[in-house]
Amino acid sequence: DPFLEQNVSSFLARQGDRVYQFDGQSSGKISGAMGPGLGELNVDLVTRGLAQALEAENPLKQPSTDHLRDILGSALPERDMTLCPGCPHRSSFWALKTALELDGRKGFVLGDIGCYTLGAGKAGFWLLRSVMCMGSGIGLANGFGQLHRFGMEQPVLAVMGDSTFYHACLPALINGVYNRADFTAVILDNSVTAMTGFQPHPGMEFTAMGEKATPVAIEEVTRGIGLKTVVTDPHELEQTVERLFGLMQEKGPKVMILRRECSLQVSRRERKLYQVDAQKCLGEECGCHYFCSRTFGCPAIYLNGEGKAVISDVLCTGCGACALLCPAEAIYEMQKTEVSKDGRS
């Protein structure tokens, strides 16, 4: 939104009779990334706008590459936006999907802002039905969670990250307790603000300045405001599905904390590696339709020339979720390796 332009023009309009011309987003002279007046500005867009206003040549102008796009576009395979290898959110979404299928009442999941926003697409098995702003998922759950009064039996779930929980979800959670809304809040706790640069949050032991802090535990907060709270590891898939299914059968507001550290953080310290037993992997004959690479969608798993699954020892972080889900039990854990300061195993 052209916030500065609007406010500066409003201020100058009150200063006298002089008329000012503004060449910005409102006038369309500088378009945002999503079109006139929409989206963020970046260096390229601002430089282009300044060059036009000054009637100067754009110093960032590059030769046209449209013909290259046409050539490459027909040859390159499509790539889906996805979560990192070993990301706990992938297991969390799989557990959510499985629990909802077992429940059978057509429950739905309301989303929020974070890495897990990808849950609105293939990476999260198309589960998220809404994504707006931080805290919006649990806010909407408060409203949907009152519709049981009118006969709606569909379970209402809202996902949020640990950072988003501290930033924007507490008022809605308190409101849910006060008004007895019927929802299950699922907090995806990967112990860091992963999406925007691994900044600390109030649940961590150090502040952004590196000073020692007293962490505020999520479960102490939720239990303190009267919410039944269950904590589990999302990579422990069977246990997670069982506990989540059980919570969905209970009335009123309740919380499931799915706690597993961000795989990028873990891989900086140590790595467990998993491999595929080529003798046990049946490939196309398995009948799983390449579940590990196609459906579960971990980027560390691909198919070799024989149509069998292979795990990249560069990308694998050792979460072990694929080993739990492989119907042929063809995936096994290798020896854990330490990671040196330069990132090498």
NUBAZA-98023 format. One record per atom (N, C-alpha, C): residue in one letter; x, y, z. Coordinates in steps of 0.001 Angstrom, whole numbers, plus 500000, padded with zeros to 6 digits. Example, Ala and Ser with C-alpha at 12.3 -4.5 7.8 and 13.67 -1.06 7.14 Angstrom:
A513190494310507800
A512300495500507800
A513200496700507800
S512850497750507080
S513670498940507140
S512900500030507870
// end
This chain:
D500859498811500000
D500000500000500000
D500899501245500000
P500607502268499176
P501453503474499123
P501278504364500350
F501666503854501493
F501442504525502774
F502126505894502838
L503424505938502535
L504164507207502616
L503608508233501629
E503350507783500414
E502833508696499391
E501511509329499821
Q500622508527500351
Q499323509034500787
Q499473510048501913
N500326509736502867
N500469510618504026
N501220511906503708
V502267511822502887
V502992513023502501
V502110513934501662
S501365513361500717
S500479514176499885
S499373514809500724
S498868514081501711
S497842514636502596
S498409515790503422
F499639515628503907
F500285516687504696
F500512517951503861
L501048517795502651
L501347518944501809
L500083519645501310
A499016518900501189
A497760519512500737
A497247520538501736
R497691520422502985
R497225521350504025
R498193522512504246
Q499272522573503435
Q500306523573503692
Q500165524864502884
G499259524923501925
G499126526146501134
G498540525867499773
D498744526827498846
D498108526734497537
D498950526011496500
R500186525724496822
R501057525092495830
R500594523669495524
V500631523298494248
V500208521968493817
V501450521115493571
Y501460519947494147
Y502587519035493996
Y502177517858493116
Q503117517369492352
Q502889516165491549
Q503615514990492202
F502910513900492339
F503499512711492956
F503579511595491926
D504775511096491724
D504979509964490825
D505307508738491676
G504281508051492079
G504484506884492937
G503506505786492602
Q503230504950493585
Q502325503830493346
Q500897504292493069
S500455505319493778
S499075505785493576
S498857506277492155
S499865506950491590
S499732507480490236
S499972506413489181
G500531505285489590
G500860504245488633
G502219504409487996
K502956505486488340
K504288505692487768
K505282504640488287
I505088504207489512
I505876503096490055
I504899501988490434
S504977500875489757
S504079499762490046
S504697498851491085
G503856498322491950
G504316497321492896
G504533495999492194
A505021495031492946
A505336493725492365
A504105493009491820
M502906493408492277
M501665492769491839
M500847493681490934
G501433494805490487
G500699495707489616
G500570497076490250
P499943498014489546
P499815499390490063
P499148499444491436
G499861500010492405
G499311500168493747
G499284498913494577
L499854497823494071
L499753496540494778
L501134495918494962
G501353495302496113
G502577494543496322
G503764495386496755
E504826494705497119
E506015495369497639
E506831496022496532
L507651497002496924
L508624497597496022
L509962496890496203
N510751496872495132
N512104496346495248
N513053497268494484
V514329496948494492
V515333497818493874
V515044498028492392
D514692496967491688
D514439497079490247
D513272498018489960
L512181497863490711
L510992498679490462
L511249500157490762
V511924500430491864
V512194501823492238
V513174502461491250
T514214501705490835
T515180502233489876
T514502502560488549
R513619501680488100
R512894501931486864
R512031503186486981
G511352503356488133
G510513504527488338
G511313505820488361
L512474505785489020
L513330506975489072
L513872507325487685
A514247506297486927
A514769506544485578
A513705507203484701
Q512462506738484825
Q511376507337484042
Q511117508775484476
A511123509031485790
A510847510381486291
A511936511362485878
L513180510898485831
L514312511753485480
L514628511723483988
E513817510940483245
E514044510773481807
E515477510332481523
A515923509392482325
A517285508850482193
A517207507376481821
E518299506856481330
E518343505438480980
E518408504602482252
N517654503558482275
N517646502660483434
N518976501906483490
P519799502121484530
P521111501447484597
P520996499946484812
L519827499479485223
L519648498047485482
L519015497316484305
K518781498053483218
K518119497446482077
K518975496329481505
Q518358495184481237
Q519072494023480727
Q518475493600479387
P519238492884478583
P518687492395477304
P517470491511477548
S516556491493476601
S515356490676476726
S515717489199476764
T515086488492477677
T515316487043477785
T514037486260477500
D513056486917476903
D511775486251476650
D511951485003475794
H512826485083474781
H513009483925473896
H513639482752474652
L514492483070475650
L515089482001476446
L514040481325477317
R513125482134477856
R512050481555478666
R511213480593477832
D510955480981476595
D510153480114475722
D510859478788475476
I512188478868475271
I512946477648475000
I513006476762476244
L513377477370477380
L513555476598478607
L512229476144479199
G511194476968479040
G509903476640479638
G509322475346479136
S509652474979477914
S509115473740477359
S509926472523477760
A511123472759478296
A512009471640478616
A512123471367480109
L511935472395480946
L512131472211482380
L510893471601483034
P511072470648483932
P509920470075484635
P509359471067485652
E508075470942485945
E507475471799486957
E507996471408488336
R508192472407489197
R508663472152490557
R507681472772491538
D507169471956492430
D506210472433493418
D506931473137494557
M506276474145495121
M506787474726496367
M506661473670497455
T507700473488498226
T507671472410499204
T508395472803500480
L508241471985501486
L508929472161502754
L510306471506502677
C511203471898503564
C512563471359503563
C512559469862503861
P513599469149503438
P513728467743503844
P513739467633505366
G512970466702505884
G512938466484507325
G512104467477508097
C511426468402507412
C510635469418508128
C509551468763508967
P509449469091510254
P508406468495511094
P507000468858510642
H506856469974509916
H505516470357509463
H504939469353508466
R505813468705507670
R505309467704506726
R504655466555507485
S505311466098508544
S504733465032509368
S503481465524510083
S503496466783510530
S502322467350511211
S501113467344510295
F501307467780509051
F500196467808508107
F499720466404507758
W500657465458507673
W500249464084507400
W499413463536508552
A499816463850509776
A499048463406510944
A497668464057510965
L497601465339510632
L496311466028510559
L495409465384509520
K495967465144508353
K495193464533507266
K494662463159507682
T495524462368508300
T495141461015508699
T494071461041509786
A494245461904510790
A493267461996511878
A491905462455511365
L491908463405510429
L490642463883509867
L489946462786509065
E490729461983508328
E490143460880507574
E489552459829508511
L490274459539509585
L489766458566510554
L488493459071511232
D488446460371511497
D487272460949512149
D486049460885511240
G486237461224509983
G485164461053509006
G484059462081509013
R484194463175509772
R483110464171509833
R483396465407508971
K484321465284508038
K484664466362507117
K485160467604507862
G486017467380508849
G486624468499509558
G487542469288508646
F487852470510509041
F488684471365508190
F489702472116509033
V490773472576508333
V491915473196509003
V492047474637508529
L492142475562509473
L492318476979509189
L493784477338509369
G494340478104508430
G495779478317508399
G496230479638508983
D497533479885508858
D498148481088509408
D499436481366508651
I500221482325509141
I501412482774508428
I502676482128508998
G503432481480508150
G504674480831508543
G505104479880507449
C506153479093507701
C506552478072506725
C505371477179506383
Y504549476898507380
Y503423475972507222
Y502290476543506383
T502394477799505932
T501418478336504986
T501419477504503709
L502540476831503430
L502605475931502283
L501613474779502414
G501029474619503594
G500011473591503796
G498755473818502982
A498638474995502369
A497499475257501491
A497677474579500137
G498883474060499869
G499165473402498602
G499586471962498801
K500285471453497801
K500669470040497809
K501545469685498995
A502406470631499435
A503333470351500538
A502608469957501814
G501401470464502013
G500616470130503197
G499361469356502858
F499406468677501691
F498313467812501255
F496996468582501103
W497118469888500728
W495976470755500413
W495038470930501607
L495567470913502828
L494705470916504011
L494172472289504396
L494991473334504270
L494587474631504799
L493462475236503965
R492392475647504647
R491244476230503959
R491231477748504019
S492112478333504806
S492187479789504904
S493600480198505284
V494070481317504726
V495341481932505126
V495168483432504939
M495244484197506019
M495101485646505890
M496247486373506585
C496148486561507884
C497178487291508606
C497531486517509871
M498586486958510566
M499007486267511784
M497873486263512813
G497521485091513279
G496451484960514262
G495084484763513667
S494960484842512340
S493632484767511724
S493031483367511815
G493884482337511768
G493359480974511801
G492594480691513077
I493199480995514217
I492534480735515493
I491396481723515726
G491507482927515132
G490401483875515216
G489172483341514504
L489366482811513291
L488252482212512554
L487702480988513281
A488601480225513918
A488158479028514636
A487197479383515764
N487364480561516361
N486436480990517394
N485020481110516839
G484909481657515622
G483586481795515013
G483014480467514578
F483800479693513810
F483326478380513365
F483044477475514564
G483793477685515644
G483634476850516833
G482360477104517611
Q481565478075517175
Q480254478315517797
Q479109477701516994
L479400477186515809
L478338476707514931
L477756475363515360
H478371474737516369
H477767473508516895
H476387473789517476
R476155475035517858
R474827475403518375
R473746475230517315
F474158475280516049
F473209475181514940
F473298473835514238
G473939472880514908
G473967471524514379
G475190471155513559
M476191472030513426
M477391471686512661
M478268470747513476
E478571469598512920
E479365468592513626
E480789468487513104
Q481137469258512102
Q482492469177511542
Q483525469688512554
P484582468919512796
P485652469401513677
P486340470626513077
V486657471580513929
V487335472803513512
V488750472785514091
L489758472889513217
L491147472914513660
L491819474174513134
A492738474722513911
A493509475888513484
A494978475630513767
V495833475828512757
V497265475636512957
V497954476989513106
M498994476998513896
M499800478204514103
M501206477768514489
G502199478593514202
G503557478291514613
G503829478800516012
D504962478407516566
D505304478851517912
D505521480359517955
S506206480918516972
S506412482356516937
S505093483100516776
T504244482621515874
T502936483247515666
T502075483140516914
F502209482045517636
F501478481885518895
F501770483045519838
Y503051483356520033
Y503419484446520944
Y503011485803520382
H503139485977519084
H502901487287518476
H501423487652518386
A500565486673518042
A499230487082517598
A498075486175518001
C498323485055518662
C497247484086518872
C496664484073520284
L497339484666521238
L496874484586522626
L495500485214522846
P495208486403522286
P493860486963522511
P492751486042522028
A492928485426520845
A491894484542520313
A491764483269521142
L492874482748521649
L492810481553522487
L492076481847523794
I492367482995524390
I491654483390525615
I490169483570525332
N489870484172524191
N488468484359523806
N487764483021523629
G488490482036523078
G487910480710522892
G487569480038524204
V488453480207525202
V488177479655526534
V486967480348527149
Y486940481654527065
Y485877482444527698
Y484504482130527107
N484464481933525764
N483183481704525091
N482911480243524752
R483760479353525248
R483571477912525063
R483419477543523587
A484287478081522760
A484290477711521341
A484794476274521196
D484261475562520234
D484627474165520021
D485665474077518907
F486949474028519262
F488011473915518258
F489213473206518849
T490083472750517962
T491376472187518356
T492467473070517768
A493240473715518620
A494354474549518175
A495593473668518088
V496223473636516907
V497413472818516689
V498608473760516539
I499507473732517518
I500662474628517519
I501877473865517007
L502390474294515857
L503537473647515230
L504806474299515782
D505356473693516800
D506481474289517537
D507804473730517022
N508466474491516133
N509790474066515660
N510914474842516342
S510563475530517431
S511534476144518346
S512377477261517738
V511826477952516741
V512533479094516155
V511589479806515192
T511892481061514872
T511132481784513855
T511783481480512517
A511437480343511941
A512197479803510812
A511973480562509516
M510753480994509231
M510439481529507913
M511191482816507598
T511441483640508611
T511987484969508343
T513422485164508819
G514140484080509151
G515554484256509457
G516042483718510780
F515284482834511424
F515727482158512648
F515919483110513818
Q515060484124513885
Q515097485005515050
Q514541484270516276
P515001484640517455
P514436484038518674
P513051484588518970
H512317483885519815
H511013484354520282
H510907484054521777
P509834484466522438
P509769484319523902
P509836482889524434
G509789481898523554
G509924480527524018
G511354480033524041
M512290480907523682
M513691480508523572
M514532481091524713
E515713480533524905
E516531480871526069
E517405482099525869
F517441482642524643
F518262483813524381
F517461484848523607
T517719486110523883
T517051487185523163
T517775487437521837
A517225488348521036
A517856488695519762
A519222489344519973
M519471489861521165
M520770490468521481
M521755489447522051
G521334488187522114
G522207487146522616
G522250487043524126
E521366487765524796
E521338487746526256
E520483486578526763
K520883486040527908
K520145484936528513
K518746485396528891
A517746484559528595
A516358484917528878
A515653483761529567
T514546484053530202
T513702483019530804
T512611482661529802
P512683481476529204
P511690481132528190
P510288480986528780
V509303481381528025
V507895481241528409
V507351480026527672
A507171478927528367
A506757477671527741
A505326477765527235
I505109477318526015
I503781477388525407
I502757476633526244
E503106475422526672
E502129474611527409
E501772475211528770
E502712475935529370
E502388476595530640
E501390477719530417
V501518478412529301
V500579479490528979
V499196478924528676
T499141477913527809
T497830477374527409
T497115476706528584
R497856475961529389
R497218475343530555
R496827476399531573
G497629477469531643
G497328478546532581
G496045479286532270
I495653479325530983
I494395479994530640
I493240479011530532
G493488477749530919
G492397476787531023
G492202475872529842
L493210475744528981
L493084474889527808
L493714473522528067
K492967472452527789
K493581471131527837
K494670471086526782
T495876470632527158
T497028470700526269
T497747469365526220
V498010468903525019
V498750467662524791
V499978467998523952
V501138467460524355
V502391467719523641
V502905466412523060
T503306466441521779
T503858465233521171
T504822465602520058
D505577464620519589
D506551464788518517
D505875464403517201
P505780465316516229
P505065464989514990
P505690463850514198
H507006463643514334
H507631462533513618
H507269461187514231
E506736461194515452
E506175459971516029
E504731459872515529
L504590459445514290
L503329459625513561
L502156458863514173
E502356457622514561
E501254456827515098
E500701457454516382
Q501607457859517265
Q501204458485518521
Q500519459821518263
T501046460593517323
T500474461904517022
T499054461772516480
V498854460857515550
V497515460648514980
V496534460214516065
E496963459285516911
E496087458776517973
E495674459893518931
R496631460707519354
R496318461778520306
R495479462880519668
L495780463201518426
L495017464237517736
L493581463784517507
F493413462549517099
F492072461996516911
F491281462052518220
G491942461698519321
G491266461732520618
G490824463130521003
L491683464132520762
L491314465513521092
L490121465981520271
M490065465570519021
M488976465996518145
M487618465474518607
Q487604464430519415
Q486329463885519896
Q485800464658521105
E486662465474521712
E486254466214522905
E485667467570522531
K484721468034523323
K484089469325523083
K484886470452523733
G484681471660523225
G485334472825523802
G486701473077523201
P487395474130523642
P488716474464523111
P489805473610523733
K490725473160522933
K491851472358523420
K493046472574522491
V494224472143522941
V495463472449522232
V496305471189522056
M496842471034520855
M497852470013520587
M499127470728520173
I500215470522520915
I501508471097520562
I502335470014519882
L502678470238518613
L503531469307517873
L504946469866517885
R505775469309518737
R507084469901519012
R508214469067518425
R508921469679517486
R510139469083516924
R510960470216516331
E512223470297516682
E513060471403516240
E513183471432514717
C513250472634514173
C513427472847512737
C514584472001512212
S514355471298511104
S515379470383510592
S516647471115510155
L516524472364509726
L517711473127509345
L518581473423510558
Q517942473691511694
Q518699473918512927
Q519430472653513350
V518709471530513320
V519285470262513759
V520463469872512878
S520298470044511551
S521346469591510620
S522634470382510746
R522577471521511426
R523805472283511663
R524650471663512769
R524025470793513567
R524745470173514684
R525086468714514408
E524104467982513912
E524304466558513673
E523294466086512637
R523588464946512037
R522684464401511037
R522557462899511205
K521321462439511142
K521083461007510977
K520727460806509513
L521210459766508922
L520932459500507518
L520118458230507353
Y519209458258506424
Y518414457079506088
Y518715456678504654
Q518644455391504394
Q518873454867503057
Q517780453861502708
V517686453546501416
V516691452593500928
V517375451267500623
D516801450204501133
D517281448857500813
D516739448504499427
A517623448460498450
A517208448237497058
A516538446886496869
Q516849445929497744
Q516229444611497630
Q514779444631498120
K514509445456499117
K513150445507499674
K512240446473498900
C512829447517498335
C512023448485497575
C511563447816496284
L510261447732496092
L509691447031494939
L509390447950493767
G509595449257493964
G509328450196492885
G507874450185492470
E507637450115491180
E506268450157490650
E505446448962491094
E506102447827491342
E505392446617491743
E504869446686493174
C505330447681493936
C504939447770495349
C503446448057495512
G502906448858494599
G501505449252494744
G501317450506495574
C502424451075496079
C502323452294496887
C502311453547496011
H502492453357494701
H502502454468493748
H503566455509494126
Y504734455004494504
Y505860455862494878
Y505447456847495977
F504896456293497023
F504371457104498124
F505405458061498700
C506629457581498938
C507632458380499646
C508004459637498882
S508172459521497561
S508587460684496777
S507405461457496212
R506340460765495816
R505230461437495138
R504204462003496104
T503744461201497053
T502669461631497952
T503217462350499179
F504104461698499922
F504680462341501110
F505550463521500705
G506213463409499582
G506848464558498944
G508108465088499580
C508900464243500211
C510156464744500770
C511159464980499640
P511751466178499571
P512690466480498481
P513959465631498503
A514233464963499615
A515448464148499700
A515277462792499020
I514046462449498620
I513771461142498034
I513472461296496548
Y514140460496495730
Y513901460534494292
Y513960459109493746
L513668458958492472
L513668457635491853
L514900457471490972
N515492456283490994
N516641456021490132
N516180455479488781
G517131455110487948
G516796454634486607
G515993453353486597
E516022452614487696
E515268451361487782
E513891451562488382
G513543452831488662
G512224453103489221
G512116452800490703
K513245452754491392
K513239452511492825
K513655453771493579
A513179453881494817
A513458455072495623
A514915455121496059
V515456456336496077
V516812456589496558
V516746457823497452
I517507457829498542
I517540458973499447
I518878459680499293
S518825460988499046
S520043461788498894
S520715461977500243
D521988461580500335
D522704461767501605
D523121463220501802
V522919464054500783
V523185465482500923
V521980466186501535
L520775465783501123
L519553466468501558
L518910465849502794
C519079464559503009
C518412463885504129
C518882464452505464
T517918464757506338
T518247465254507673
T517969464210508756
G517422463069508354
G517256461974509297
G516038462049510184
C514936462625509694
C513735462705510538
C513114461334510766
G513254460438509799
G512763459074509962
G511303458865509620
A510598459924509208
A509168459785508902
A508937458826507743
C509806458885506735
C509629458008505571
C509762456544505960
A510661456243506902
A510853454859507341
A509600454329508035
L508925455206508776
L507699454791509463
L506556454534508487
L506553455258507359
L505423455188506438
L505628454210505289
C506861453803505015
C507129452914503879
C506422451571504080
P505500451192503192
P504752449933503390
P505625448692503252
A506742448807502534
A507624447654502344
A508727447597503391
E508754448585504313
E509799448672505334
E511191448616504703
A511322449357503596
A512570449325502833
A513540450418503229
I513146451284504152
I513996452416504521
I514566452179505916
Y515848452365506067
Y516501452084507349
Y517451453220507710
E517781453324508994
E518660454376509499
E520113453957509417
M520929454887508922
M522372454668508925
M522954455283510188
Q524260455220510320
Q524926455740511509
Q524839457259511544
K524598457798512736
K524537459244512932
K525919459848512708
T525952461043512067
T527212461721511827
T527216463087512467
E528347463482512983
E528496464823513538
E528779465816512408
V528349467032512603
V528593468067511608
V529601469056512163
S530665469306511407
S531704470234511867
S531249471673511683
K532065472616512159
K531707474019512092
K531575474527510663
D532284473896509729
D532191474339508344
D531050473657507600
G530209472876508362
G529034472279507768
G529271470918507140
R530513470403507217
R530802469113506610
R530620467978507611
S530181466848507114
S529986465689507992
S531323465045508320
// end
